[in-house]
Amino acid sequence: MEFGLNAEQVLIVDTVRSFVENEMYPYEEEIERSGMVPEQLARDIKQKCIDLGFYAANLPEAVGGGGLNHLDFTLIERELGRASMALSIYFGRPSGILLACNEAQKQRYLYPAVRGEKMDAIAMTEPGAGSDIRGMSCRAERVGGDWVINGSKHFISHADIADFCMVWVATGEEQTPRGIKKKITCFLVDRDTPGFTIRPGYESVSHRGYNNSILDFDDCRLSDEQILGETHKGFEIANDWLYATRLTVAAAAVGRARRAFDIALPYAAQRKQFGQTIGRFQGVSFKLADMITQIDAADWLTLSAAWRLDQGLSANREISSAKVFATEMLASVTDEAIQIYGGMGLMSDLPLARFWKDARVERIWDGTSEIQRHIISRELLRPLESEEK
Ligand SMILES: Cc1cc2nc3c(=O)[nH]c(=O)nc-3n(C[C@H](O)[C@H](O)[C@H](O)COP(=O)(O)OP(=O)(O)OC[C@H]3O[C@@H](n4cnc5c(N)ncnc54)[C@H](O)[C@@H]3O)c2cc1C
């Protein structure tokens, strides 16, 4: 076993850390206040990321990406997690689902996404279908040789700045051992497609400036050319990627928790009450001990799950464990960091209250904590249940 980083990994971490500190931290408070990212700032971050050679670092070299393995990419996500998501989105990581593009689609979507010319968004969730995503009602019907889509999606992250969306819609039904299930197909939809509208979503307290949108389809007509992967096989192309995305949520939680800890620790060592530094009170020092223990545990869970992916080992359970543990850890660490600071912890002079608010959504998106626990327990129980039969 090897727990240290090699020289290249140290360089990756140091480079991304100084990038977020220099190019993102200075703008965070203004974005928190205004709820928007100035276009020029977004362009600058994207260009600097391209110049550094980090744009699309997650995608294979064969398609023009950086070709990083899961572990190295997780190290990047951990550093980006320290910064505002409204800014780190421009440190481009196009979705790996785009690797399912056929040759024509690669020219139109994948390669421009890798070059930073086009931004993608992922649209699965609907008002009536969140965790139970197969219960979706947005549907595509065959009309002539085309598909006609009707319905809505909501909570779609950064669709406001996306050039195209990958949209999962019902294209039929099938009988399965668990009853009738919808067949799902993924479509690539350009933002200017007639019958397709992207409108502002809800105002979230978490991650201000990183907006969610509502997508409306009103007799939106698409040809077969817009199908990503095979008809009725929409989830087959998305599943691996969905697990890998959960790992990035875990990694970001670790990075943000360490930033909160790095703010709280020196304060505990310097702030005096009752004639001594508060870190000398066990009520505070034990908090620090618990915080760092939780952060390290989440870090190792996350990195070891990434390592498993790189070894070609099954990692679904481990990724869900990392996601649920790291996001719950983040909630607790940001809360305790505020407690250590006392009243000042809640003031916007410090980023702690922002981290605490931002932390809340991490237990909800990319599969709620309950759904992660469902996945973990299913992976444990299923083999035993089938043995009994
Ligand atoms: C800010 C934001 C951005 C998002 N971005 C995107 C995006 O870009 N693309 C996208 O497609 N989606 C996106 N989502 C959607 C997100 O993935 C869903 O919110 C999430 O999957 C939960 O769905 P829901 O909100 O409808 O809650 P529900 O599924 O209605 O769940 C409500 C509660 O019931 C619990 N529950 C549900 N089923 C079970 C079960 N079987 N067992 C135990 N408990 C259960 C849940 O854990 C939760 O506590 C985003 C959401 C938010 C808030």
The ligand as an SDF file (V2000), in Angstrom:
LIG
                    3D

 53 58  0  0  0  0  0  0  0  0999 V2000
  -29.2810   22.9490   -6.3060 C   0  0  0  0  0  0  0  0  0  0  0  0
  -29.6080   21.6630   -7.0010 C   0  0  0  0  0  0  0  0  0  0  0  0
  -28.9980   21.3580   -8.2060 C   0  0  0  0  0  0  0  0  0  0  0  0
  -29.3050   20.1760   -8.8740 C   0  0  0  0  0  0  0  0  0  0  0  0
  -28.7200   19.9050  -10.0840 N   0  0  0  0  0  0  0  0  0  0  0  0
  -29.2130   18.8790  -10.8330 C   0  0  0  0  0  0  0  0  0  0  0  0
  -28.7940   18.6950  -12.1860 C   0  0  0  0  0  0  0  0  0  0  0  0
  -27.9210   19.4100  -12.6930 O   0  0  0  0  0  0  0  0  0  0  0  0
  -29.3920   17.7230  -12.9290 N   0  0  0  0  0  0  0  0  0  0  0  0
  -30.3410   16.9010  -12.4150 C   0  0  0  0  0  0  0  0  0  0  0  0
  -30.8300   16.0520  -13.1400 O   0  0  0  0  0  0  0  0  0  0  0  0
  -30.7380   17.0180  -11.1280 N   0  0  0  0  0  0  0  0  0  0  0  0
  -30.2200   18.0000  -10.3380 C   0  0  0  0  0  0  0  0  0  0  0  0
  -30.6290   18.1480   -9.0300 N   0  0  0  0  0  0  0  0  0  0  0  0
  -31.6320   17.2470   -8.5030 C   0  0  0  0  0  0  0  0  0  0  0  0
  -31.1610   16.3590   -7.3580 C   0  0  0  0  0  0  0  0  0  0  0  0
  -30.3740   15.3120   -7.8400 O   0  0  0  0  0  0  0  0  0  0  0  0
  -32.4280   15.9110   -6.6320 C   0  0  0  0  0  0  0  0  0  0  0  0
  -32.8630   17.0300   -5.8670 O   0  0  0  0  0  0  0  0  0  0  0  0
  -32.2200   14.7090   -5.7450 C   0  0  0  0  0  0  0  0  0  0  0  0
  -31.9650   13.5590   -6.5090 O   0  0  0  0  0  0  0  0  0  0  0  0
  -33.4280   14.4550   -4.8440 C   0  0  0  0  0  0  0  0  0  0  0  0
  -34.6320   14.5350   -5.5360 O   0  0  0  0  0  0  0  0  0  0  0  0
  -35.8400   15.4260   -4.9510 P   0  0  0  0  0  0  0  0  0  0  0  0
  -35.2680   16.7540   -4.5990 O   0  0  0  0  0  0  0  0  0  0  0  0
  -36.9540   15.3680   -5.9000 O   0  0  0  0  0  0  0  0  0  0  0  0
  -36.2130   14.7320   -3.5810 O   0  0  0  0  0  0  0  0  0  0  0  0
  -37.1300   13.4040   -3.4170 P   0  0  0  0  0  0  0  0  0  0  0  0
  -36.6270   12.3290   -4.2900 O   0  0  0  0  0  0  0  0  0  0  0  0
  -38.5590   13.7810   -3.4980 O   0  0  0  0  0  0  0  0  0  0  0  0
  -36.7880   13.0040   -1.9170 O   0  0  0  0  0  0  0  0  0  0  0  0
  -37.3890   13.6500   -0.7900 C   0  0  0  0  0  0  0  0  0  0  0  0
  -36.8980   12.9310    0.4580 C   0  0  0  0  0  0  0  0  0  0  0  0
  -37.3410   11.5620    0.4200 O   0  0  0  0  0  0  0  0  0  0  0  0
  -36.2160   10.7060    0.5450 C   0  0  0  0  0  0  0  0  0  0  0  0
  -36.4130    9.4880   -0.2370 N   0  0  0  0  0  0  0  0  0  0  0  0
  -36.8210    9.3890   -1.5220 C   0  0  0  0  0  0  0  0  0  0  0  0
  -36.8280    8.1140   -1.9040 N   0  0  0  0  0  0  0  0  0  0  0  0
  -36.3890    7.3930   -0.8550 C   0  0  0  0  0  0  0  0  0  0  0  0
  -36.1470    6.0010   -0.6240 C   0  0  0  0  0  0  0  0  0  0  0  0
  -36.3440    5.0760   -1.5820 N   0  0  0  0  0  0  0  0  0  0  0  0
  -35.6850    5.6200    0.6000 N   0  0  0  0  0  0  0  0  0  0  0  0
  -35.4680    6.5500    1.5780 C   0  0  0  0  0  0  0  0  0  0  0  0
  -35.6670    7.8590    1.4140 N   0  0  0  0  0  0  0  0  0  0  0  0
  -36.1110    8.2810    0.2110 C   0  0  0  0  0  0  0  0  0  0  0  0
  -35.0480   11.5110    0.0260 C   0  0  0  0  0  0  0  0  0  0  0  0
  -33.8020   11.0000    0.4900 O   0  0  0  0  0  0  0  0  0  0  0  0
  -35.3670   12.8870    0.5520 C   0  0  0  0  0  0  0  0  0  0  0  0
  -34.9690   12.9900    1.8890 O   0  0  0  0  0  0  0  0  0  0  0  0
  -30.2540   19.2910   -8.3160 C   0  0  0  0  0  0  0  0  0  0  0  0
  -30.8350   19.5880   -7.0730 C   0  0  0  0  0  0  0  0  0  0  0  0
  -30.5210   20.7440   -6.4120 C   0  0  0  0  0  0  0  0  0  0  0  0
  -31.1750   21.0390   -5.0780 C   0  0  0  0  0  0  0  0  0  0  0  0
  1  2  1  0
  2  3  1  0
  2 52  2  0
  3  4  2  0
  4  5  1  0
  4 50  1  0
  5  6  2  0
  6  7  1  0
  6 13  1  0
  7  8  2  0
  7  9  1  0
  9 10  1  0
 10 11  2  0
 10 12  1  0
 12 13  2  0
 13 14  1  0
 14 15  1  0
 14 50  1  0
 15 16  1  0
 16 17  1  0
 16 18  1  0
 18 19  1  0
 18 20  1  0
 20 21  1  0
 20 22  1  0
 22 23  1  0
 23 24  1  0
 24 25  2  0
 24 26  1  0
 24 27  1  0
 27 28  1  0
 28 29  2  0
 28 30  1  0
 28 31  1  0
 31 32  1  0
 32 33  1  0
 33 34  1  0
 33 48  1  0
 34 35  1  0
 35 36  1  0
 35 46  1  0
 36 37  1  0
 36 45  1  0
 37 38  2  0
 38 39  1  0
 39 40  1  0
 39 45  2  0
 40 41  1  0
 40 42  2  0
 42 43  1  0
 43 44  2  0
 44 45  1  0
 46 47  1  0
 46 48  1  0
 48 49  1  0
 50 51  2  0
 51 52  1  0
 52 53  1  0
M  END
$$$$
